[in-house]
Every structure is written in structure tokens, then in C-alpha cells.
Amino acid sequence: MKIIIYLYNGITMLDAIGPYEVLRNMPDAEVYFVAEKTGEIKADSGFIDLNVKYSIDDMKSADVLIIPGSTIAFVKEMKNEKVLRWIKEVDKTTKWTTSVCTGSMILASAGLQIF
């Protein structure tokens, strides 16, 4: 099962790492951290950085797509047309597209219905 966790500068790390820690233990799970561009992603706390190896240009499909939240950085992501288009395209391939906390606002900005 291919699982993508989308990362962006200013995310709340728990919103990404929490799902990762649970889902990585599923049989046959392949979890990928993906960002708009490869490289360093900074947490909203300023204490943790992650080096992301995959960009949205590298990943076009998934079984599960997770969009983490943030304290305020989600507002910028809600306006990022390239990312919103990518979310809509990946969503067409997923069994589950989901979010944590304010990540739901990003999904709503992409035009996805939130349940």
C-alpha cells in the first residue's frame, strides 16, 4: 500500500509523524514524505527539520494521501495552486484522502469534500 504524507514548511510535526508511526507498521505499507520540492522542511516549532526526498512531481498516485495541519502555514498552502492541482490529481487514485487538523482546510481549498 502506497501512502503519501505531504509536508510543507511550518507543519505541526506531530500531524505528520503520528500517522507515519502508525501506518509504517502495516503489512506491505510504503510510506513516502512528499513536498512541493525536495529538501528541508521546517516544523512550526522551529526545533525539527526533515529532509524530504520526493517532490510532488515524483509522486502521481497513492492508495492513501495524508495532509497534515499547522498553526498558520496551512493558509499559504491553501493558496498554492500547484499543490492544490496535485492534491486533486492524486485524490483520483486514492482509496483514502485524509487530513489532520487544519490540513482539512487545504483539502477544502483543493475542492475536495470533507466528511
N, C-alpha and C positions, 0 to 999 in steps of 0.2 A: 504494500500500500504506500503510495507516494503522498507525503504530507509536506506542504509548504507553509512555513511561518514567515510572513512578510515583516521585515524590520525597517525602521526609519529612524532618523535622528530624533532623540527626545522621547523614545518609547519608555514605558514603565517596564523594566526588565522582567519583573515577575509575570507580566502578561504574556511574555514570550517563553521564558524559561519554565514556568509552571506547566503549560501544556506540553512542552518538549519533554520534560522529565516523566510525564505520564505516558505519552504516546510513543516514545522511543522504545518502551518495553513491550509493545505489541508485537506479536509474531509477524515477521515479514514487513515491518514498518521501515520506511526510508524517510527520514526527516531532513528537510533542507531549510536552512535560513536563507532567505532571498531578500534583496534590497533593490532599489531602483538602480543603483550602481554598486559594483563590488567595492570592498574596502571597509574602513572603520565606521561603525555605528555607535553613537554615544547615547547612553541612558539619560533619562530626565534627572536622575540623581547626581550626575556628574562623576560618579565613582566607578562605573563599569563601562567598558567598551567591548564590542565584539567585532571580529574581523569576518566580514561576510564574503564568501567565495563565489556566490551565484547572484547574477543580476536578473531582473525581470525579462531581459532579452534572452536569457538562457533557459527559462522555465515557462513553458506554454500550456502545461496541463498538470493536473493533480487529482488525487482522489479526495483530499481534504485541503482546504485553504483556510488559514487562520490569520486574522488581522488583530494584532494586539492594540491596546489602548495606550494613552499617555495623559499627562496632566494638561498640556496645552498644544503639543506638537501635532496632534491629530488635526487641528484646524488647517495647518499648512497642507497636510496630506489630502484633506477634503477638497482642495483646490488644484491638486496636481493631476492634470488631465491625462498625462501619460500613464500614471499609476492607476487611475480610475478606469481607463480603457483596458489595461492589463487585467485588473480585477474582474471586469465583465467578461473578458475572453476566457480566463482561467475558470471562472464560475460555470461556464458552459460545459466544462469537462469534469466537474467535481460531483461527488456524491454529497458532500457536505462543504458548504462555505459558511464559516462562522467567525465570531469575533470575541474579544474580551473587552469588557468595559467600553470606553469611548471608541474602540475600534468599530463599533456598530455605526458610529456616525460616518466613518469612511465608507462602509458598505452602503449606507443610505445615500451618500453623495455619488456613489457609482450607479445608483438607480436600482439597487437590489432590495427586495422586500425583506424586512426583518421580522422574524417571528419570535 
